[in-house]
């Protein structure tokens, strides 16, 4: 059924429908990649902060 809907949209509105879906898919991929990088950066910053706190003199 979903395939039929896609073919109906393409036949009614032409290749613009495919372009919109492709652009939405690429935007979703970029969003996932950005979230992954930010998560890694956060982990690294937390580890660096922990190391610095451990090496500071107490008192």
Number of C-alpha atoms within 10 A of each C-alpha: 6 7 8 9 10 13 15 12 15 14 11 10 11 12 11 11 16 15 11 11 11 12 12 12 12 12 12 12 12 12 11 12 12 11 12 12 11 12 12 11 12 12 12 12 12 12 12 12 11 11 11 10 11 10 8 8 6 6 3
